[in-house]
Amino acid sequence: MAFWSKADIEPVRKRNFLIRVFNSDEFYTVKSVTRPVIETDANEYRILNHTFKIPSVPRYSDVTVKFVEEGSLKGLENAIGVFYKGNFPNDANPNAVGLSKGDCCTDIVIESYESDGTKYDSWTLKGAFIKSISSGDMDYSSDDFVEPEIVLSYDYAVYEKN
């Protein structure tokens, strides 16, 4: 017997997700992604013998996206190109250093799916930009895949349940 009340219920699995650039049909297959986390601080105020806790302004934590490096697909290179639109410093464009928010921000959608393939929910990261890029680790003692990692910062997130 399952731990939930009905035997015909199928929980949403962690593995059923896609990431896409907003208003685009191009999906990016990634190994893992952290979903948005909303944090707030508790400010304490004391009035006479009572202490009251008031929440501060909520803020969103960064989202981490891990790819698996696939030699011919160039997933990391394509993802960087989406954000920097040719303004990323490289051999072809060595002087690309100053980026404004409008040059490198876009909306990113994280969609999760039920086991039958229907869309379950989605998070849209508004004004997302790359905060850091890690090209992965190399290790002679390991047969693991190379996993580049991008950390995305964003203004806010919109949740939609389907």
C-alpha positions as CSV (number, residue, x, y, z in Angstrom):
1,M,0.0,0.0,0.0
2,A,1.3,3.4,-0.9
3,F,1.8,6.1,1.6
4,W,-0.9,8.3,0.0
5,S,-4.6,7.6,0.4
6,K,-5.5,6.4,-3.2
7,A,-3.6,3.7,-5.0
8,D,-4.2,5.3,-8.5
9,I,-2.4,8.5,-7.7
10,E,0.9,9.1,-9.5
11,P,3.1,11.7,-7.9
12,V,5.0,14.2,-10.0
13,R,8.5,13.0,-10.5
14,K,11.7,15.2,-10.2
15,R,12.9,13.9,-13.6
16,N,10.0,15.2,-15.7
17,F,11.0,18.8,-16.5
18,L,12.2,21.1,-19.3
19,I,13.8,24.5,-19.4
20,R,13.0,27.0,-22.2
21,V,13.6,30.6,-23.1
22,F,10.4,32.4,-22.8
23,N,8.3,32.8,-26.0
24,S,10.6,30.3,-27.8
25,D,10.0,26.7,-28.8
26,E,13.7,25.9,-28.1
27,F,14.1,23.6,-25.0
28,Y,17.3,23.0,-23.2
29,T,17.9,19.5,-21.7
30,V,19.8,19.8,-18.5
31,K,20.8,17.4,-15.8
32,S,19.3,19.3,-12.9
33,V,17.8,22.7,-11.9
34,T,16.9,24.2,-8.6
35,R,13.4,25.7,-8.5
36,P,12.9,29.2,-7.1
37,V,13.1,29.7,-3.4
38,I,11.5,32.7,-1.7
39,E,13.2,33.9,1.5
40,T,12.4,36.6,4.0
41,D,13.9,37.7,7.3
42,A,12.0,38.1,10.5
43,N,12.4,41.5,12.1
44,E,11.7,41.6,15.9
45,Y,10.1,44.6,17.5
46,R,9.6,44.9,21.2
47,I,6.7,46.8,22.7
48,L,6.6,46.7,26.5
49,N,6.7,43.0,27.5
50,H,5.9,41.7,24.1
51,T,8.0,40.8,21.1
52,F,6.5,40.8,17.7
53,K,8.0,39.3,14.6
54,I,7.3,41.1,11.3
55,P,8.4,39.6,8.0
56,S,10.7,41.7,5.8
57,V,10.4,42.1,2.0
58,P,10.6,38.6,0.3
59,R,13.5,37.9,-2.1
60,Y,14.3,35.2,-4.5
61,S,17.3,32.9,-4.2
62,D,19.5,32.2,-7.3
63,V,18.7,29.2,-9.5
64,T,21.4,26.7,-10.5
65,V,21.2,24.9,-13.8
66,K,23.5,21.9,-14.4
67,F,24.2,20.6,-18.0
68,V,25.9,17.4,-19.1
69,E,28.5,18.4,-21.7
70,E,27.7,16.8,-25.0
71,G,30.5,17.4,-27.4
72,S,28.5,17.9,-30.6
73,L,25.5,19.7,-29.1
74,K,27.4,22.6,-27.4
75,G,24.6,23.0,-24.8
76,L,26.5,25.4,-22.6
77,E,27.7,27.5,-25.5
78,N,24.2,27.8,-26.8
79,A,22.8,28.7,-23.4
80,I,25.4,31.4,-22.9
81,G,24.6,32.8,-26.4
82,V,20.9,33.2,-25.4
83,F,21.8,35.5,-22.6
84,Y,24.7,37.5,-24.0
85,K,23.5,37.7,-27.6
86,G,27.0,37.9,-29.0
87,N,28.3,40.2,-26.3
88,F,30.2,37.5,-24.3
89,P,33.9,38.0,-24.4
90,N,35.7,35.4,-26.6
91,D,38.2,35.3,-29.5
92,A,35.7,36.7,-32.0
93,N,34.6,39.5,-29.6
94,P,37.4,40.1,-27.1
95,N,36.2,43.6,-26.1
96,A,32.7,42.7,-25.0
97,V,32.8,43.6,-21.3
98,G,30.1,46.1,-20.5
99,L,26.6,44.7,-20.4
100,S,23.4,46.5,-19.4
101,K,20.5,44.7,-17.9
102,G,18.6,45.0,-21.2
103,D,21.4,43.3,-23.1
104,C,21.7,40.1,-21.2
105,C,18.3,39.5,-19.5
106,T,15.5,37.2,-20.6
107,D,12.7,35.2,-19.1
108,I,13.4,31.5,-18.4
109,V,10.6,29.0,-17.9
110,I,11.0,25.8,-15.8
111,E,8.2,23.4,-16.7
112,S,7.4,20.2,-14.9
113,Y,5.3,17.4,-16.3
114,E,3.2,14.5,-14.9
115,S,4.1,10.9,-15.8
116,D,1.6,10.9,-18.7
117,G,3.3,13.9,-20.3
118,T,0.8,16.6,-19.4
119,K,2.2,19.9,-18.1
120,Y,1.8,20.1,-14.3
121,D,3.2,23.5,-13.4
122,S,5.7,26.1,-14.4
123,W,8.0,28.8,-13.0
124,T,8.8,31.8,-15.1
125,L,12.0,33.6,-14.0
126,K,11.5,37.3,-14.9
127,G,14.6,39.3,-15.9
128,A,17.0,36.3,-15.6
129,F,20.7,36.7,-16.2
130,I,23.8,34.6,-15.7
131,K,25.4,35.3,-12.4
132,S,28.2,32.8,-12.7
133,I,29.4,30.1,-15.1
134,S,31.4,27.0,-14.1
135,S,32.7,24.8,-17.0
136,G,32.9,21.7,-14.8
137,D,35.6,19.7,-13.1
138,M,38.2,17.4,-14.7
139,D,39.5,14.3,-12.7
140,Y,41.7,11.4,-13.9
141,S,40.2,9.2,-11.2
142,S,36.6,9.5,-12.3
143,D,34.4,8.4,-15.2
144,D,31.7,10.8,-14.4
145,F,30.3,13.2,-17.0
146,V,31.6,16.8,-17.3
147,E,28.9,19.0,-15.8
148,P,29.0,22.7,-16.6
149,E,26.9,24.8,-14.3
150,I,25.2,28.2,-14.7
151,V,23.8,30.2,-11.8
152,L,20.9,32.4,-12.7
153,S,19.9,35.5,-10.8
154,Y,16.5,37.1,-11.6
155,D,14.1,39.8,-10.4
156,Y,11.1,37.7,-9.5
157,A,9.3,34.4,-10.4
158,V,5.8,33.7,-11.5
159,Y,4.2,30.4,-10.6
160,E,1.5,28.8,-12.8
161,K,-0.3,25.6,-11.9
162,N,-2.0,23.9,-14.9
